[in-house]
Structure formats: C-alpha cells, structure tokens
Amino acid sequence: MTLHEGPFLTAPATTVDSSSNRFDDRGRVTVNPASTPAQYCVYYDRTGSGRRVGSGMNIGEIARRAGVSRSTVSYALSGKRPVSAATVQRINDVIAELGYRPNASARALAEGRTRTLGLVVPPASRRLTDVQLGFVGSVVDAAAAHDLDVLLSPSGGDHDRSFERIVTGRRVDGVILMEILLEDPRVERLSQASLPFVTIGHVEHPGASWWVDVDYGGLITRCVHHLADLGHEEVVLISRSAELVAAGYGPALRSATGFLEATAERGLTARMVCCADEAAAGLACFEQLRTQWPGVTAAVTINEAALPGVQRALHRAGLEVPRDFSLTGVIAERLAEDFHPPLTAADVPAADLGRLAVDLLLAQIADRSAEPRHALLEPPISLRSSTGARPRG
C-alpha cells in the first residue's frame, strides 16, 4: 500500500508494508505506528481506492499556510476577538482546502462552553404529538444553524435523574424545556441552578423567566366565537388527558379558561371532556360525549393525537362534517390539512416557537445580565372546511 502525502506536505509519499497494518472496526486501515511517523498516519477505505477519509490536521498547520499566528486562527474560529475580514477569508480558504474540522472537545475547552444545548422532552413512554415533534425538529435545526448540538433528555416519571444530570453535569450551555405546568418544579430547579434556560410554554407566574408560547386561551376563545357566529348553541372542548389536566398542564388549563369565558359571553351551553393522547381514546371519547350530550353540534380541541379516533367516530355515527357536526381547534398544520375535510384551526407555529426559543437562549447565554424576554404567539385561524352552520332539527 502506498501512503500518500498527508496534510503536512513536508515529505514525499512513503511506502509501507500492508501486512503490518490492519482494518479497524469501521473498515479503515490503521498504519503501524512502529514503522510510520505519526504525522503521515491517514486512513484509507476498505476498497483500497486510496481515498483519504480522515487526517491529523491541526491549527498550527492552518496558521502556517495562512501566514498568521496560531492565536489568530483560534480567534477567527471562536470569534472571541476581532480579526480582519481579509485574514478571516484567507484562513477560511485554507480550511476549505484542507477540509479541517476543529476537535469539539478542544474547541469547547478554549471557549469555556460545551457548544451543546439541552432539550428536555416528555418521557419516552409517551408518544410525542406532531406539535411536540415539530418543537424538537425546529430546535435541532435552529441550533445547527449556529453550529451547536442538541442533547435530548426526558423528564418526569422515572427520569428525574436524567434531568438532574442536565442541570448539574455541565453537559450543556443552556436548556430548553417543553411541556410546561402552571406550577413546574423543573423551572424552579433551573432557576436555582443559575443555568440559562427558556421554556416552550410558561408557568402561571413566570417572573424573570425567558419563554415562548402560543396563546391557547385566546385562540380557543376565537374558535368559540367562530362557532357561535355559525349558530351553534351547545359545544364541547376536547382537552388533553385527565392526568395532564390534573398535573396543571398549561395549554389545557388556559384553553379551558378561554373556552368557559367565551361560551359564557356568547350564552352557549359548554361541555368539557378529557381525552388521552391516542386515536382509540378519541373514538371512545367522542362516542361517549354524543351519548351523554346529544345536543352538542360542534367541538373545539387541542388534542391532535385523538383526532384520527374522532374522525372514525364521526364516520361510524354517520355524521358528515360540517353538515352534521363542526370541528375546530388548535392543531399542527399537517394534521389539520390531512383531516377530512381539512380542519378549520389555528395552526401551531412549531417551527417559529423552536427558532425563537433557541434565539432567546443564545441571547441569554451571551449576556447573563440581559432583561428577561418572552414571545406569546397568536397565529390566525385558517378557515378550511370543517365548520358550518348549526344543523336544524
């Protein structure tokens, strides 16, 4: 095997005996260090094509090629001190030519940061909804745009130790917390730890917290007014599970408050039901409410996971939407579009929430003395095809 010239380019190619080398568990050939200088150790693929797939590039070589000091390269990479645009461009050209990627651990040590954000998600035993998955995806994408990694960690139930490791283990520079309760001990714990954090959702008294949220109460209120304008007189709120409601889950309780206030304002008969986050529960829930309250002609929901079951229940009952029954709510856009017929709903802006959460967290990390900020989003209600006039007779 011929060992081609490595990144240091200080000596001609060297020929080594292939029998003294071996494949590692990733299919790469490792050179026998006893017979080959370390600076020429490179990797080859198993096919023997001679394609280099890794190297021993370092900042010193970049500095030499760019004609600058090692510290200038370090400052250009970290942004800790200003470097002229021409110098940065010259360094970047060398980096691009050599395919250099700084060692993550060394970079973190130099900057005093991990370059990792923590994202605390619901326990793995609970299936994430489309909105929750949207939050996760948007946070990961927004972090990647800043060249940051995201460490997912569950909380709740048997996962308290995992959350505590995030708080105390110095694994992350800051935390984004999902699924917020009105009284949430995780928020208090993060506040005590002085670890930068942002919540998607907000506690009842956020104080100095940084947070982003959707105005569930306001959106449900608008949904109720929309149904009242269509002549509906008895409506139901299909909420989240009884366990979440009892725990004080913010979106569920704020939705209930908005629903009751709006129905009282419009003189409607209000019904409310809790429903687990699954299709089977949606089917059973809808059949039960139809039996218990036959006068209900419209529903408002924040439970997107139950929607497929609700749709099956409507079909089983021979009810056509919106001729016989109207349905609206606060739902992920994809599910609203996939419903038959497409659902009139406030589309949860998961991508915007995730991006804003990352932006706020990075602002907080950069300036720990900054005044707390928050964002309360109220997306428009998209009028599609699932609501109509109250059926007569």
C-alpha positions as CSV (number, residue, x, y, z in Angstrom):
1,M,0.0,0.0,0.0
2,T,1.2,3.5,-0.8
3,L,0.8,6.1,2.0
4,H,0.1,9.3,0.1
5,E,1.3,12.6,1.3
6,G,-0.5,13.7,4.4
7,P,-1.8,17.2,5.3
8,F,1.5,18.5,6.5
9,L,3.0,18.1,3.0
10,T,6.6,18.1,4.3
11,A,7.9,14.9,2.8
12,P,7.3,12.7,-0.3
13,A,4.9,9.8,-0.2
14,T,6.1,6.9,1.8
15,T,5.6,3.2,1.1
16,V,4.7,0.9,4.0
17,D,4.1,-2.8,4.3
18,S,0.4,-3.5,4.2
19,S,0.9,-6.6,6.3
20,S,1.9,-4.5,9.3
21,N,-1.4,-2.7,9.2
22,R,-4.9,-3.8,9.9
23,F,-8.6,-2.9,9.4
24,D,-10.3,-1.3,12.4
25,D,-14.0,-2.0,13.2
26,R,-15.1,0.9,10.9
27,G,-13.4,-0.6,7.8
28,R,-10.4,1.7,7.9
29,V,-6.7,0.8,7.6
30,T,-4.7,1.8,10.5
31,V,-0.9,2.3,9.9
32,N,1.5,0.5,12.1
33,P,3.0,3.4,14.3
34,A,6.2,1.4,14.8
35,S,7.1,1.8,11.1
36,T,5.5,5.1,10.1
37,P,5.9,8.6,11.5
38,A,2.7,9.8,13.3
39,Q,2.3,12.8,11.0
40,Y,1.8,10.6,8.0
41,C,-0.9,8.4,9.5
42,V,-4.0,8.7,7.4
43,Y,-7.0,6.5,6.8
44,Y,-8.0,4.5,3.7
45,D,-11.3,2.9,2.9
46,R,-11.6,-0.8,2.8
47,T,-12.0,-0.8,-1.0
48,G,-8.3,0.1,-1.4
49,S,-9.2,3.1,-3.6
50,G,-6.7,5.2,-1.7
51,R,-9.4,7.8,-0.8
52,R,-8.4,9.7,2.3
53,V,-11.3,9.8,4.9
54,G,-9.6,11.5,7.8
55,S,-6.4,13.3,8.8
56,G,-4.3,14.8,11.5
57,M,-4.8,18.4,10.5
58,N,-4.2,21.0,13.3
59,I,-4.4,24.7,13.9
60,G,-0.7,25.1,13.6
61,E,-0.6,23.9,10.0
62,I,-3.5,26.2,9.1
63,A,-1.7,29.1,10.7
64,R,1.5,28.3,8.7
65,R,-0.3,28.1,5.4
66,A,-2.4,31.2,6.0
67,G,0.8,33.1,7.2
68,V,-0.7,34.1,10.6
69,S,-0.2,33.1,14.2
70,R,-1.9,30.2,15.9
71,S,-3.8,32.6,18.1
72,T,-5.2,34.5,15.1
73,V,-6.6,31.2,13.7
74,S,-8.1,30.5,17.1
75,Y,-9.7,33.9,17.3
76,A,-11.1,33.6,13.8
77,L,-12.7,30.2,14.6
78,S,-14.1,31.2,18.0
79,G,-15.0,34.8,17.3
80,K,-13.6,35.8,20.7
81,R,-11.6,38.7,19.3
82,P,-12.0,40.7,16.1
83,V,-10.0,39.6,13.1
84,S,-9.9,41.5,9.8
85,A,-12.2,40.2,7.0
86,A,-9.2,39.6,4.7
87,T,-7.4,37.5,7.3
88,V,-10.6,35.5,8.1
89,Q,-11.1,34.9,4.4
90,R,-7.5,33.6,4.0
91,I,-7.9,31.3,7.0
92,N,-11.3,30.0,5.6
93,D,-9.7,29.3,2.2
94,V,-7.1,27.2,3.9
95,I,-9.7,25.4,6.0
96,A,-11.8,24.7,2.9
97,E,-8.8,23.4,1.0
98,L,-7.8,21.0,3.8
99,G,-11.3,20.0,5.0
100,Y,-10.4,20.9,8.6
101,R,-12.9,20.4,11.4
102,P,-11.9,21.6,14.8
103,N,-11.9,19.0,17.6
104,A,-15.2,19.6,19.5
105,S,-13.7,19.0,23.0
106,A,-10.7,21.3,22.3
107,R,-13.0,24.0,20.9
108,A,-15.3,23.7,23.9
109,L,-12.4,24.0,26.3
110,A,-11.0,27.0,24.5
111,E,-14.3,28.8,24.5
112,G,-15.4,27.7,28.0
113,R,-18.6,26.3,26.6
114,T,-19.9,22.9,25.5
115,R,-21.5,24.2,22.3
116,T,-24.4,22.0,23.2
117,L,-28.0,22.9,24.2
118,G,-30.2,20.7,26.3
119,L,-33.8,20.0,25.2
120,V,-35.9,18.4,27.9
121,V,-38.7,16.4,26.3
122,P,-41.6,14.3,27.7
123,P,-40.8,10.7,28.8
124,A,-40.1,8.2,26.0
125,S,-43.1,6.2,27.2
126,R,-45.4,8.9,25.9
127,R,-45.8,9.2,22.2
128,L,-44.8,12.7,21.0
129,T,-47.5,14.5,19.2
130,D,-47.0,16.3,15.8
131,V,-46.7,19.6,17.6
132,Q,-44.1,18.2,20.1
133,L,-42.1,16.6,17.3
134,G,-42.3,19.9,15.5
135,F,-40.7,21.6,18.5
136,V,-37.9,19.1,18.7
137,G,-37.2,19.3,14.9
138,S,-37.2,23.1,14.9
139,V,-34.9,23.4,17.9
140,V,-32.4,21.0,16.4
141,D,-32.5,22.9,13.1
142,A,-32.1,26.3,14.7
143,A,-29.2,25.1,16.9
144,A,-27.5,23.6,13.8
145,A,-27.7,26.9,12.1
146,H,-25.4,28.2,14.9
147,D,-23.1,25.2,14.7
148,L,-24.5,23.8,18.0
149,D,-25.5,20.3,19.0
150,V,-28.7,19.4,21.0
151,L,-28.8,16.8,23.8
152,L,-32.3,15.4,24.3
153,S,-33.2,14.4,27.8
154,P,-36.5,13.1,29.2
155,S,-38.0,14.3,32.4
156,G,-40.9,13.2,34.6
157,G,-41.7,9.8,36.0
158,D,-38.6,7.7,36.3
159,H,-36.4,10.3,34.5
160,D,-35.7,12.8,37.3
161,R,-32.1,11.7,37.5
162,S,-31.7,12.4,33.8
163,F,-33.0,15.9,34.2
164,E,-30.7,16.4,37.3
165,R,-27.7,15.4,35.2
166,I,-28.6,18.0,32.7
167,V,-28.8,20.6,35.4
168,T,-25.6,19.8,37.3
169,G,-23.4,17.8,34.9
170,R,-22.1,20.8,32.9
171,R,-23.0,19.0,29.7
172,V,-24.9,21.9,28.1
173,D,-24.6,25.7,27.9
174,G,-28.4,26.1,28.4
175,V,-31.7,24.3,28.4
176,I,-34.9,24.5,26.5
177,L,-37.8,23.0,28.5
178,M,-41.0,21.7,26.9
179,E,-44.5,20.8,28.2
180,I,-44.8,23.3,31.0
181,L,-47.1,23.0,34.0
182,L,-48.5,26.1,35.6
183,E,-46.5,25.2,38.7
184,D,-43.5,23.5,37.3
185,P,-40.7,22.3,39.7
186,R,-38.3,21.9,36.8
187,V,-38.5,25.7,36.2
188,E,-37.7,26.4,39.9
189,R,-34.8,23.9,39.8
190,L,-33.3,25.5,36.7
191,S,-33.7,29.0,38.3
192,Q,-31.9,27.8,41.4
193,A,-29.0,26.3,39.4
194,S,-28.4,29.6,37.5
195,L,-28.3,27.7,34.3
196,P,-29.6,29.6,31.3
197,F,-33.0,28.2,30.2
198,V,-36.0,29.0,28.0
199,T,-39.4,27.3,28.3
200,I,-41.7,26.5,25.4
201,G,-44.8,27.3,27.4
202,H,-44.9,29.3,30.6
203,V,-45.7,28.9,34.3
204,E,-48.5,30.8,35.9
205,H,-46.2,33.4,37.4
206,P,-43.1,33.5,35.0
207,G,-41.4,36.3,36.8
208,A,-37.9,36.6,35.4
209,S,-38.2,33.5,33.1
210,W,-37.5,33.6,29.4
211,W,-40.2,31.8,27.5
212,V,-42.1,31.4,24.2
213,D,-45.7,30.2,24.0
214,V,-48.9,30.0,22.0
215,D,-51.9,32.0,23.3
216,Y,-54.1,28.9,23.7
217,G,-56.7,30.7,25.8
218,G,-57.0,33.5,23.2
219,L,-57.1,31.0,20.2
220,I,-59.8,28.8,21.8
221,T,-61.8,31.9,22.6
222,R,-61.7,32.9,18.9
223,C,-62.7,29.3,17.9
224,V,-65.8,29.5,20.2
225,H,-66.8,32.9,18.8
226,H,-66.5,31.4,15.3
227,L,-68.8,28.6,16.2
228,A,-71.3,30.9,17.9
229,D,-71.3,33.1,14.8
230,L,-72.4,30.0,12.9
231,G,-75.3,29.5,15.2
232,H,-74.1,26.6,17.4
233,E,-75.6,26.6,20.8
234,E,-74.0,23.6,22.6
235,V,-70.3,23.0,22.1
236,V,-67.7,20.8,23.7
237,L,-64.0,21.2,24.4
238,I,-62.0,18.0,23.9
239,S,-58.9,18.6,26.0
240,R,-55.8,16.5,26.9
241,S,-55.7,13.6,29.3
242,A,-57.1,13.8,32.8
243,E,-53.6,13.2,34.2
244,L,-52.1,16.2,32.3
245,V,-55.0,18.4,33.3
246,A,-54.7,17.3,37.0
247,A,-51.0,18.0,36.9
248,G,-51.7,21.6,35.8
249,Y,-50.6,21.4,32.2
250,G,-50.6,25.0,31.0
251,P,-52.1,24.7,27.5
252,A,-55.0,22.6,28.8
253,L,-55.9,24.8,31.7
254,R,-55.6,28.0,29.7
255,S,-57.7,26.5,26.9
256,A,-60.4,25.6,29.4
257,T,-60.4,29.1,30.9
258,G,-60.8,30.7,27.4
259,F,-63.5,28.2,26.5
260,L,-65.6,28.8,29.6
261,E,-65.3,32.6,29.4
262,A,-66.2,32.7,25.7
263,T,-69.1,30.3,25.9
264,A,-70.5,32.3,28.9
265,E,-70.0,35.6,26.9
266,R,-72.0,34.1,24.0
267,G,-74.6,32.4,26.1
268,L,-73.7,28.9,24.9
269,T,-74.0,25.6,26.7
270,A,-70.5,24.5,27.5
271,R,-69.3,20.9,27.8
272,M,-65.7,19.7,28.5
273,V,-64.1,16.3,28.3
274,C,-60.6,15.0,28.9
275,C,-59.2,12.6,26.4
276,A,-55.9,10.6,26.4
277,D,-53.4,11.3,23.6
278,E,-54.3,8.5,21.3
279,A,-56.7,7.6,18.5
280,A,-58.5,4.9,20.5
281,A,-59.3,7.4,23.2
282,G,-60.5,9.9,20.7
283,L,-63.0,7.4,19.3
284,A,-64.3,6.4,22.8
285,C,-64.4,10.0,24.0
286,F,-66.5,11.2,21.0
287,E,-68.9,8.3,21.3
288,Q,-69.3,8.9,25.0
289,L,-70.0,12.6,24.6
290,R,-72.5,12.0,21.9
291,T,-74.4,9.7,24.2
292,Q,-74.1,11.9,27.2
293,W,-74.8,15.2,25.4
294,P,-76.8,14.5,22.2
295,G,-77.4,18.3,21.7
296,V,-73.7,19.0,21.1
297,T,-73.2,20.1,17.4
298,A,-69.6,21.3,17.5
299,A,-66.3,20.6,19.2
300,V,-63.1,22.6,19.9
301,T,-60.0,20.6,20.5
302,I,-56.3,20.9,21.5
303,N,-55.8,17.1,21.4
304,E,-54.4,16.4,17.9
305,A,-53.4,12.8,18.8
306,A,-57.0,11.9,19.4
307,L,-58.2,13.4,16.0
308,P,-57.9,10.1,14.0
309,G,-60.2,8.4,16.5
310,V,-62.7,11.3,16.5
311,Q,-62.8,11.1,12.7
312,R,-63.6,7.4,12.9
313,A,-66.3,8.0,15.4
314,L,-67.9,10.6,13.2
315,H,-67.9,8.2,10.3
316,R,-69.2,5.4,12.5
317,A,-72.1,7.6,13.6
318,G,-72.9,8.6,10.0
319,L,-72.1,12.3,10.7
320,E,-70.9,14.4,7.9
321,V,-68.6,17.3,8.6
322,P,-69.6,20.1,8.6
323,R,-73.2,19.4,7.5
324,D,-74.0,17.4,10.7
325,F,-71.1,18.4,13.1
326,S,-68.5,21.1,13.2
327,L,-64.9,20.7,14.4
328,T,-62.2,23.2,15.1
329,G,-59.3,23.8,17.4
330,V,-55.5,24.5,17.9
331,I,-53.7,21.8,15.9
332,A,-50.5,21.2,13.9
333,E,-50.9,22.3,10.3
334,R,-50.1,18.9,8.8
335,L,-52.8,17.2,10.8
336,A,-55.3,19.9,10.1
337,E,-54.7,19.6,6.3
338,D,-54.8,15.8,6.5
339,F,-58.2,15.7,8.3
340,H,-61.2,15.0,6.1
341,P,-62.4,17.6,5.4
342,P,-59.5,19.9,6.1
343,L,-59.8,21.3,9.6
344,T,-60.6,24.9,10.4
345,A,-57.9,25.6,13.0
346,A,-55.2,27.8,14.4
347,D,-52.1,26.1,13.1
348,V,-49.5,25.8,15.9
349,P,-46.3,27.5,14.6
350,A,-43.9,24.9,16.0
351,A,-41.0,26.0,13.7
352,D,-41.3,29.6,14.9
353,L,-41.5,28.5,18.5
354,G,-38.4,26.4,18.3
355,R,-36.4,29.0,16.5
356,L,-37.4,31.7,18.9
357,A,-36.6,29.5,21.9
358,V,-33.1,28.9,20.5
359,D,-32.6,32.7,19.8
360,L,-33.7,33.6,23.3
361,L,-31.5,31.0,24.9
362,L,-28.4,32.1,22.9
363,A,-29.1,35.8,23.8
364,Q,-29.3,34.8,27.5
365,I,-26.1,32.7,27.3
366,A,-24.3,35.6,25.6
367,D,-25.4,38.2,28.2
368,R,-26.4,36.8,31.6
369,S,-27.4,40.2,32.8
370,A,-29.9,40.8,29.9
371,E,-33.5,41.6,30.8
372,P,-35.8,38.5,30.5
373,R,-37.7,38.3,27.3
374,H,-40.7,36.3,26.0
375,A,-42.9,35.8,23.0
376,L,-46.6,35.0,23.0
377,L,-47.7,33.9,19.5
378,E,-51.3,34.1,18.3
379,P,-51.5,32.6,14.8
380,P,-54.5,33.2,12.7
381,I,-57.3,30.7,12.4
382,S,-57.2,29.1,9.0
383,L,-60.7,28.7,7.6
384,R,-60.8,25.4,5.8
385,S,-63.8,23.1,5.5
386,S,-64.7,21.6,8.9
387,T,-67.1,24.2,10.3
388,G,-70.5,25.2,9.1
389,A,-73.9,26.3,10.3
390,R,-75.6,24.5,13.2
391,P,-77.8,21.7,11.8
392,R,-81.5,22.2,12.1
393,G,-84.0,19.8,13.5
